[in-house]
Amino acid sequence: MDEVLVVGGGVGGLTLALCLHRNGIPCRVLEAASEIRALGVGVNILPHGAAELARLGLEQELLRRCVQTDEANFFNRFGQLIHREPLGRHAGYAHPQMSIHRADLHLTLLSAARERLGGDRILLDRRCVRVAQDAAGVTAHFSPDASGARPPPARGSVAIGCDGIHSVLRRQLYPDEGDPKYTGYNMWRGVTRWPRFLTGASLTRIGWLTTGKMVLYPVRNDVDAAGRQLLNWVFEVETDTYRARRDWNRPGHVEDFIRYIHDWTFDWLDVPAMVRASEVVLEYPMVDQDPLPRWSFGRVTLLGDAAHPMVPRGSNGAGQAILDARCLADLLACRTGEPEAALRAYEAERLPVTTNIVLTNRRNPPDAILREVYLRTGDKPFTRIEDVISREEMLAITGSYKRVAGYDLETLAAR
């Protein structure tokens, strides 16, 4: 197959480039940014995504950088434990669940791509404005770069839109698509240097969205001489309005939400103190977009957030982009000489799965356990959790989400 144009050099685009290289398919990554900077906060890579990164030979480097998550904890806003269950290898998976700073994940992928493909295949300052196609291939056109010069068009066999939530290729394919859907919840995120708590590798959820919900997990170990970790936190709360546009890197302010958590001082974590000690705070509205009826148009298709932007619940954003990449690269390798058929087959396999995840994240995410306890207790402390909800019901809630997202043990064993 002739060269594949990968429009976007984020997690999805770089994973696709590495999968294509493994399959012997040449490609070029066309990244809009003029320089690679450390952006974002934490992400979780679930076992099915970790398995694909291991197949690319990246597991050891990622394990060196990440925290191997060992358990999920659910607490109410009074600090009472509701539910606990093991995660990753501690739950019997062949691969770990990895909590990692997005910058560390991106740097690992970028370094591997430059080493394996060659630095000249990862092109920066290439802001794609449109992709034209004909019977023989595609042509990507660019806006002027930082110097004011317009880079020459790039020619390839197919173009894959890996250009994120503000995808140019998605807008080209769907010029009349409506605005993102606001879920009714606003979100703040940050990272804080903080002493280990619980196991030191726990994914912890506290509270519920009506009065405020927080998710916490460490993403780096031993970040200073005191042995502290870099703790990633996310706070969400129900609100009718929001100020932030859909920008993962928009600065936020602790004072905008601290009133919701001012009394969240538990014997295992002082939440207000932790949040006030944050190195960075970002604000983001909880929005997604309705699933598209199709991604593939001739020799152009979409991948990752460009194809299926979803609210960041259940640790699925980066993971589903990684699964997209492996699927697409394998189908392009199997259908050499039939690129349009390969793109249609990719869409047929991945679009229904990701559509289900987008819709499930809206109505019944894995932390729905917290919603049930909130409703059943009337947002009051409980005496015995067994009188509120059974362990079997809680496992059914988390197990159902794992099946939707494709990382339950049975599905992975079959794969």
BADRENSE-582219 format. One record per residue: z, x, y of N, C-alpha, C in turn. Coordinates in pm, whole numbers, plus 32768, in hexadecimal, padded with zeros to 4 digits. Layout:
BEGIN
ZXYZXYZXY
...
END
This chain:
BEGIN
800080547F8880008000800080008057807C
7FB7802880E67FB8806F81658041806381A7
805080A4821780D080AE8259810980278284
818C8016826F81D57F9F829B82137FBE8322
82057F61838282457F6F840382C97F228400
83387F69841283BD7F2D841483E77F2484A6
83E67EAB84DD84037E97856A849A7E828579
84E17EED859F85717EE885AE85B67F4C8554
860F7F9C858E86538005854386E87FED8534
870F7F70851F879A7F51850387B87F5E846E
88227F1B8441884A7F2583B587DB7EF28359
87A37E7D837A87397E46832586BC7E9C8324
868F7EC8839A86157F1683A186207F9C835C
86907FE2836D86A08065832C86B280568296
86F87FED826A87047FD781D9867B7FBA819E
862C7F6A81E385A47F4F81B385537FD081AA
855C80248210851180A2820F853980F88197
85BA80FF817A85E9814E810885BB81118083
85BC808C807A858D804B7FFF84F680607FED
84A980578059841A806F805183FE80FF8025
8446815D8061843481EA803B845382007FA9
84BD81C37F7784DF81CF7EE9846E819B7E91
842981337EC183BD80F77E73833681387E8D
833381A57EDA82B681ED7EF2825B81AC7F56
829181587FAE824181128012825A8152809B
81F4818680DE820881C48161822A815C81CA
827B8184822D829F8127829882C181748315
82C2812C838582F481608403835780FC843B
83C6812D8470842B80D984B0841580E18547
8403806E858683E880658615846180268659
84B4807B86988533804E86D285288048876A
85567FD987A585497FC4883585A280228886
8618804388548675809688A1863C812288B4
8655815A892A862381E189468680824D890F
86FC822788EE8759828288AD87B482328852
87E6827287E888408231878A88CF824987BA
891781DC87D689A181E5880489FD819C87A5
8A7B81C287A38ADF817F874F8B0080F9878E
8AD8808D874D8AED800787828B377FB1871D
8B727F45874F8BAE7EE286F78C3B7F0586CD
8C6A7EB8866D8CF07ECA86368CE47ECB859E
8D3B7E8285578D3C7E8D84C68CE07E2A8480
8CB77E4F84078C6E7DF683AD8CA77E088321
8C957DA282D08CBB7DA982438C3E7DA781EE
8C357E0181908BC77E0181308BFF7DD180AA
8BD27D5C80808C027D2180038BC67D697F8B
8BFC7D527F128BCF7DA07E9E8B397D9A7E81
8AF67D287E9D8A677D267E7F8A197D7C7EE2
8A447D817F618A057DDC7FBF8A267E6D7FA1
8AA37E867F798ACC7F0E7F558A7D7F417EDD
8A5C7EE77E808A0D7F107E0C89837F437E36
89457EFF7E9788C17F297EC488C87FAF7F0E
89307FC37F5D893F80447FA2895C80B47F3F
89A380947ED389BB80F87E6A8938811F7E27
88DF80BF7E12885D80DD7DD4880881377E2D
882781367EAE87E381907F0B882782187F15
8890822C7EC588D582AC7EC4893382C27F39
896482557F7689B582607FEE8A4882437FD7
8A6E82207F5D8AF681F17F468B5F82597F6A
8B4F82D37F408BB683387F588BCA83547FEC
8B5E835A80378B69837180C68BAF82FA810A
8B8C828180E08BCB820C811B8C5F820280F6
8C808224807A8D0C822280518D5D828880A0
8D2082F780C68D65835A81178D86832381A2
8D3282C981D48D428297825B8D8F82138263
8D9181C581F88DC2813C81FF8E51813081CB
8E8480B581CC8EFE809081868ED680348114
8EFD8055809B8EDF800080298F407F8A8028
8F0F7F15804C8F647E9F80588F977E767FCE
901A7E5D7FC390517E417F3F90867DB27F2E
909C7D697F9E90D07CE27F9090AC7C8E8009
90AA7C0A7FF2909D7BA9805E91217B5E806A
91527B5180E691CD7B08810191B07A978164
91F47A27815091E879B581A99275798E81D7
928B798D825B930C7968829492F978F682F7
936078A3830A935C784583799389788C83F9
93857846846993A4788984E8943978A584FA
9488787B84989517789A8499953579158443
94CC7955840F94DE79CE83C0950179B6832F
94F4793882FF951579198274949B7931821A
94AF797681AB94437991814D941979118107
939778F5810B935E787F80C9931E78A68045
92CF79118047928179347FCF926079C97FD4
92597A057F5F92317A927F5391DE7AA07ED5
916F7AEC7EDE911F7B087E6790DD7B907E74
90C17BD37E0590857C597E0B8FF37C537E33
8FC17CC37E688F367CCF7E938EF87D4D7E59
8E747D4F7E578E2A7DC67E308E4C7DF67DA4
8E5A7E787D948E787EB07D108EFE7E7E7CDA
8F587E5A7D328FDA7E267D078FCC7D9B7CC9
8F597D597CE28F3F7CD67CA78EE07CDE7C30
8EC17D577C048E6B7D677B8E8DDA7D827BAC
8DB57D947C2B8D297DB17C4C8D087E437C2D
8C897E5A7C108C5C7EE37BF58C537F357C74
8C4A7EF27CE68C3D7F397D658CA87F077DC5
8CCC7F597E278D3C7F357E808D117ED17EEB
8D747E957F2B8D5F7E567FAD8D867EBD8014
8D2C7ED680738D407F4180D38D4F7F098160
8DC17F27819E8DD77F07822B8DB87F85827A
8D5B7F7B82D98D277FF3831A8D007FD383A9
8D0F803584018CDD802484898C46801C8484
8C0C7FC184D08B7B7FB184CC8B35803484F1
8B6D807F854F8B3080FE85768B2B81608502
8B92816184AD8B9581BB84398B2D819183D2
8B20810E83BB8AB980DD835F8A2E80FF8393
8A1880E68413899480FF844E89718193844B
89D281EA846B89B8827A846A899682AB83DD
89DB8276837989BE829D82EF8930827782C9
890781FE82EB887E81D182CD88188222831B
8833823B839A87D5828483EF87C4831483BF
88318355839D882883E0836E87D883E882ED
87F1838A829287A7838A82138713836F822B
86F383138286866782F282A1861E836982E0
865F83AC833E861E8420837C860884918318
866A84A382C0865D850F825C85F184EF81F6
85EA847581C9858E8452815C85018433818D
84F883E781FC847483C2822D8439842D8289
8492847782CD846884D483358485849883BD
84B584EA841884D984BA849C8468847984E8
83EB84A284CA8379846A8511835783DD84E5
839C83AA847E83848321845083E682BF848E
844A82F284D784AB829C851C849082AE85B1
8449825085EE841C825D86778474820A86D4
84AF824C873785018207879A84AE81E38814
84E9818E886984A8816488E58422811F88CA
842080D2885F83A88084883C83CD7FF08843
83C27FB788BC83E67F2B88D1836D7ED388B5
836B7E9D883F82FA7E4C881382F47DCB8864
82807DA78895826F7D2B88E082207CC38892
81CE7CF0883281857C9387DD81447CE0876B
81247C96870280DC7CCF869080607C7B8679
7FEC7CBA867C7F6E7C77865C7F4B7C9785CB
7F037C3E858B7ED97C5885017E4A7C2C84EB
7E0C7C6F848A7D847C4C84617D7E7C5583CA
7D097C4B83927CFB7C4A83007D257CCC82BF
7D257D3A830B7D427DBD82D17DCE7DF082EE
7E147DB5834D7E987DEA836D7ED27DAF83EC
7F337DF684247F7A7DC8849D7F7A7E378505
7F8B7E0F85837F957E6E85F1800B7E458649
806B7EA1865980DE7E8986AF80C37EC18739
80DC7E7087A080C77E9A882B814F7EA78870
815A7F0688CE81DA7F28890B81D67F1C89A2
824D7F0889DB825B7F0F8A6C826E7FA18A93
82657FC38B158278804F8B3D830080848B13
830581058AF3838281438AC883D381718B42
843D81BD8B28849781E78B948450823C8BFD
83E5827F8BD8839B82D38C37833782828C88
832182068C6482BE81B38CA7823881B08C62
822882048BFC81AA82068BB181AF819F8B41
813D81678B21813581058AB5810E814C8A33
8164814989CD81408188894E80C381488912
8074819688CB7FFC815C888D802280F58823
7FCC8093880B7FE9803087A27FFA8074871B
804A803586C580618068863D801A800C85DB
7FD78049857A7F897FFF85187FC9800A848F
7FCE7F9B844580067F9B83BF7FCE7F2B836A
7FFE7F2482EF7FCE7EBB829480187E3982AA
809B7E4082C580EC7DCB82E381527DF2834D
818A7D8D838F81F47DA483F1826C7D4F83CA
82E37D8D83CA835D7D4983A383B97D44841D
83DA7CCC844B84317CBC84BF84C37CCC8497
84F97D4384B385877D61849985CD7D74851F
85A17D28858385CA7D42860C863A7CE6863C
868D7CB585E0870D7C7B8603870A7BF08641
877C7BCE867F878E7B4586AF87357B238725
87017B87876B86A47B6E87DA86167B9787B0
85F27B76873785767BA586FB84F97B7C874A
84A97BDF876E84297BC787AE83C97B86874C
83CA7BB586D0836D7B7D866F838F7AEB864E
840F7ACB864884347A3E8631840279E786A4
84127A16871F83E179C98792834A79BC878F
83067A23875F82757A1B8756824B79B386EF
829279AF867E826F794F8614829C78C18637
830B78B686838342783486A8835C7830873F
82F2782A8790830478318821834F77BA885D
835377498815839476D1884A841C76B68809
8453771A87C384D477058783854076ED87ED
859D769487CD86067671882B866E76DE8839
86CF76C48890873B772388A88796772D882D
87E2779B8823884377A687B788A7773387BA
88DB770F8745893C76A3873989CA76DA874A
8A1276A487AA8A9E76CB87BD8AF47678875F
8B4B76BB87158B9C767886B08C17763386E7
8C39765287658CB5761D879E8D277681879D
8D0976FD87738D717764876B8D4177E287B3
8D9A781E87FF8D7B789E883E8DC5790C87F3
8D94798587FE8DC979F487AF8DDA7A6F8807
8E497AB587F08E607B3A882A8E757B9C87B8
8E457C1687CA8E517C7B87628E817CFE87A0
8EBF7D51874D8EEA7DD2877F8F167E2F8710
8F367EA987348F6D7F0B86D78FE57F4E8718
904B7F6886C690C97F9F86F790FA800B8696
912A807A86CB917080DD867891FB80A6865A
921A809785D99295805085B792CD80838533
935180838523938B80AC84A2935E804E8431
935B808483B8933780338344939A7FBF8334
93677F4C830A93BE7EDC82E7938A7E9B8268
93E17E4D822793C47E1781A293997E898148
93267E80810493007EED80AA92BA7F6080F2
92987F4D816F92467FB081B591B37FA18197
918F7F3E814591027F23812590ED7E8E8113
91367E3F816191347DAD815490D37D6E81B8
908E7D06818B90427CAE81E2909B7C3581F9
90CA7C24827491327BC3829290FF7B5A82F4
91197ADB82D290F47A6B832A91737A20834F
917C79FA83D091F479B7840391CB793E8455
921078CB8441920078578496918778038476
916277AA84D290EA775984C390AA7745854B
902B771E854B8FD9772085C2900B76C58632
904D76578611907975F9867790DD763986D6
9138768986A0919C76CD86F29185776386F9
911F779386B590FF782186B69109785E862C
90A278A98606909E78EB8583907A797D8596
90BC79D6854C90A07A648556907E7A9C84CE
901E7AFA84CC8FF97B468455900F7BDA8475
90527C22841A906F7CB08431904F7D0083B4
90177D7783C790067DD483588FF07E61838F
902A7EC7834F90167F51837C8F8B7F838354
8F4E7FD583AC8EC7800783928EC0809F838D
8F2B80E483B88F31817683A98FC0819C838A
8FD081FD8335905582328314907282B08365
90F482C9837B9123834883B390D58373842F
90DA831D8494908C8339850E90D883928571
915683B1855391A1840C85AA920C84548558
925784AB859992BC84FB8553932C84A68519
933E842D854D93A683D4851A93798386849F
92FC839C847492CA835783FD92A782C58415
9293829F84949270821484B091E181F68483
91C481758479913E8146845690FC810B84D2
907780FE84CB902F80B0852E9025802384F8
90697FC5853A90757F3C850B90127EE58556
8FBB7EA3850C8F5C7E4485468F9C7DBA8548
8F917D7485B98FC67CED85C18F607C8F8601
8F677C1185D88F117BA7860D8F6A7B30862B
8F5F7AF886A38FAB7A7E86C38F487A1086EA
8F59799A86AE8F05792686CC8F5D78B086F2
8F2A785D874D8F7477E487708F117779879D
8F3776FE87848EE4768C87AB8EE2767E8842
8E6C7670887C8E5E765F890C8DD9761A8929
8DD975C589908D60757A89B08CF775CF89F5
8D2376348A3D8CC676858A8A8CD977198A6A
8C7577668A8D8C7E77F68A7C8C2A78398AE7
8C5378B18B0D8C0D78FA8B788BA6795B8B40
8BC0798C8AC98B7179FD8A978AE979D18A65
8A837A1D8A858A037A0A8A448A0A7A4F89BC
89A37A3A896C89A47A6F88E489847B0488E8
89EC7B5288FE89E07BE3890A8A567C2288C2
8A3A7C6988548AA67CA388028AFB7D058850
8ACA7D3988C18B107DA689068B417D7D8991
8B517CFC89AA8B837CCE8A2B8C197CE78A33
8C4C7D298A9D8CDC7D408AA98D2B7CBE8AB4
8DA27CBE8A7A8DFD7C4D8A828E837C788ABB
8EDF7C168ACB8F5F7C328B0B8FCF7BF08ABB
90357C3E8A9D90A67C0C8A5090E87B968A95
90F17B988B1A91377B2D8B6390F37AA68B52
90777AA48B2690317A258B13906179D98A98
90A77A1D8A3C90D179D889C3915F79F88996
91A57A5289DB92297A7E89AC928D7A0B89A5
927779A189F592D7793189F492DE78EC896D
927178F48920927078B3889D92C578FD8836
92D9797E884B931C79D187E5939A7A15881C
93CD79E8888C943C7A2E88CE94B87A358876
94C979D58818954079D587C2952179FB8731
94AD7A388719948A7A62869194CA7AEC8673
954B7AED866E95947B69865195D87B5885CA
95A07B9B856595CF7B8D84DC96157C0D84AF
965C7C078440969F7C808412963C7CE783DD
95BE7CBE83C595597D1B839494F07D4083FD
94F07CFA847094907D1D84DA94B67CD8855C
94B77D2685C994C87CF08650943B7CDD868A
94067C64867D937B7C4C86A293637C5F8738
93B57C28879293997C3D882193997CD18849
93F67D1E881393FB7DAD8834937F7DF487FF
93547DD0878792DE7E0E874C92637DF287A0
92517D7587CA91DC7D50881991DE7D9788A1
92537D9D88E0925B7DDF8963923F7E75895A
924D7EAF88E392347F3E88D291A27F5C88AF
914C7EF988B390C17F0A888890747F6E88DC
90217FBB88998FCB801B88DD8F527FD7891C
8F267F6988E08EB37F2089128EC87E8D88F0
8E9D7E34894A8E9F7DA489328E157D6D8955
8DDC7D2088FA8D597CE3890D8D677C4C88FE
8D107C0289448D117B71893E8C8A7B3F890D
8C8D7ADA88B78C117AA9887C8C217A15885B
8BC479C088858BCC7934885D8BA3792487CB
8BE978CF87838BC878B786F68B4E785B86F2
8AD9789986EA8A5B784E86E98A07787A8671
89B1782286488949784685E888CC77F9860E
886977FB85B787F077AE85CF87CD77628550
878E76EE8562876776A184ED870A76F48495
871B76EC841186C2773783B7862F771483CF
85DB777A83C7854C776683DA850A772F835C
849D76E5836C845576B482F5840A772282AC
83E6778D82F383A277FF82B583B5787B830B
83A978EE82CB83B3796E8312832E79B78315
82DB79A282B1826579F5829B81E779B082CD
819D79F78320811F79C8835680B87A368341
80687A2882DB80077A8F82BC804B7B128299
80397B7682ED806F7BFC82D480ED7C198326
812C7BB3835A81A67BC383AA82157B6E836D
828D7BA7836383027B598337837E7B8A8380
83EE7B478367846C7B6583A884D57B8D8341
853D7BD4837085A57C068316862A7C0B8361
86987BF2831C871D7BFE835787347B9883C5
87787BC18431879A7B64849C871F7B2884DE
86AE7B6D84DC86347B34851486087ABA84C4
86247ABA844285FB7A4C83EB866479E083E1
86E57A0683D7874E79A583BA87CF79C78404
87D079C1848A884C79DB84D288B6797584A9
892E79A6848F899A794F84618A1A797284AA
8A77791384B08AF8793384EC8B3D799B8494
8B8479FB84D18BBD7A6A84848C3B7A418439
8C2779F483D18C9479CD83788C6B79F082EA
8CCC7A1B829A8CAE7A38820F8C6E7ABF81F7
8C647B14825D8C327B9E824D8BA57BA18213
8B4B7B4E824B8AC67B4282108A547B758264
8A697B9182E489F97BB8833989B27C358308
89F97CA6830689BC7D2482DB89977D1F8247
89EE7CE181F689D67CDE816689567C958141
893D7C23818188C27BD9815F88467C23818F
884F7C6C81FE87DE7CBF822A87C07D2C81C3
88297D65818A88177DCC812287D37D9080A7
87FB7D18808087BC7CD6800E872C7CB0802C
87117C8380A786877C6980D086317CE680BC
86667D5780EA86197DD380E885F47DFC805A
86547DF77FFF86387E1F7F7585CE7DC27F38
85DE7D3D7F4E85817CDC7F1784F37CF37F4C
84E67D027FCF84627D12800A84207D937FDD
846A7E017FDC84327E817FB484027E7D7F23
844D7E3D7ECD84257E347E4083A97DDE7E2E
839F7D707E78832A7D1A7E6B82AE7D5C7EA3
82BC7DA87F1082497DF37F43821A7E5C7EDF
82787E977E9782547EFA7E3182117EB87DB9
82407E427D9382087DFC7D1E817F7DC27D3A
81657DA07DB880E87D5C7DDC80937DB47E36
807F7E2F7E0C802C7E8C7E567FA07E507E67
7F6E7E517EE17EEB7E187EFB7EEF7D847F1A
7F647D487F0F7F747CB97F2F7FE87CA57F90
7FE27CE1800580567CDC8060807C7C4F808A
801A7BF980A2803B7B7180CD80817B25805D
80557B397FE280987AF87F7181267B2D7F60
81397BAE7F7881BF7BE87F6D821D7BAC7FD6
81EB7B998052823E7B5F80BA82617ACE809B
82027A858061822079FA803C828779F47FCB
827C7A4F7F6C82DC7A527EFD83677A777F2F
836F7AD57F8B83EE7AFA7FC9842D7A82800D
83DF7A3B805B841279C3809F8442795B803B
83F679477FD1841B78E27F6D84A079037F2B
84BD79857F1B853A79AD7EDB85AF79AE7F3B
859C79DF7FB3860D79F7800C862A7986806F
85C5793B809985DD78D480FD863C786780CC
862E782F8054868D77C88028871D77FB801F
872E78767FF187B578AF7FE387F878BD806B
87B278F880CA87EF7910814D8800788E819B
87A6782E818887B777AA81C7883A776B819A
88577774811988D2773B80E4894D777F8120
89457802813489B6784A816E89CB78228200
895D7819824D896877F082DA89AE776882E4
89847709829289BD768382988A4C767F8263
8A6976CD81FD8AF276D281C88B507711822C
8B23777982738B7877B782D88B9E77548346
8B4876F2835F8B66768D83C48BD3762D8394
8BCB760583158C1F759482EB8C9275BA828F
8C847624823F8CEB763F81DB8CF276D481BB
8D1D7727821B8D2377B782058D9477DA81A4
8D9F7859817B8E04787E81188E93786D814A
8EA7786C81CE8F2E785982018F4F77C58215
8F03776B81D78F2376DC81DB8FAC76C081A0
8FE3771D8153906E7713812690CB76FD819D
90B4774882089108773D827F90FB76B382BF
9083767E82BF906E75F782F590BC759082A6
90B6759A822190FC753981CD9193753D81E5
91CB75B481EE925B75BF8205927F758C8290
922E75AD82F29245757C837B924974E3837C
91E974A4833C91E37412833C925473D482EB
9270740C827892D373CF821E936273E08250
937C744A82999404745F82CE9414742A835C
93A773FD839A93AF73D6842693CF744B8481
939F74C1845A93B7753C84A6944C755884B6
949575498447952475668444954175CB83D6
95AF761683E095D5766E837195EF761C82F2
95DB765A827F95F376178200966B765981BA
96A17611815A970E7648810A96D7768F808F
967E764C8047963B76867FD195A776687FDB
955476D07FD494C476BA7FDF949176657F6C
94D3766D7EF894A9761E7E8494B375887E9E
9509755F7EFC951574D27F1F94A574A57F7D
945975067FB293EE74E88012936674EF7FCF
934D75597F8692CB75707F4692E175CA7ECD
929A75AE7E6192AC75FD7DE7925A767D7DED
928676E07DA0923A775D7D9891AF77437D5E
91A676E77CFF912576C87CC390C376917D2B
90F6763C7D86909E76067DEE907276747E4E
90CC76CF7E6F90A7773C7EC9904177997E88
905277B77E0A8FF0780B7DC48F6A77C47DBA
8F6C773F7DAE8EEE76F57DA98EA476FE7E2E
8EEE76FE7E9E8EAE77097F218E6D77927F31
8EB777FC7F168E7E78827F258E11789C7EBD
8E2378687E448DBE787B7DDB8D3C78367DFA
8D4577BF7E358CCB77767E5A8C7A77C47EC1
8CBF78017F238C77784E7F888C3578C97F4A
8C7A790B7EEE8C4079807EAD8BC0795B7E64
8BBD78E67E258B4478BC7DDE8AD378A07E41
8AF278607EB18A8B78477F168A4F78C97F49
8AA5792A7F668A7879AA7F9E8A417A097F34
8A5279E77EB38A167A367E488A647AB07E1E
8AE97AB07E338B357B247E078BA97AFF7DAC
8BA27A8D7D6B8C047A717D038BE87ACC7C8C
8C4D7AE67C3E8C407B467BCF8BD37B1F7B6D
8BC77A9E7B508B637A717AED8AD57A8D7B1D
8ABC7A6F7B9E8A357A877BD48A137B1B7BD2
8A717B707BFE8A557BFF7C018A447C387B75
8A907C057B168A817C347A8B89F67C117A56
89C87B987A7789437B6E7A4988D57BC07A8B
88EA7BE27B0C88847C317B53887C7CBE7B17
END
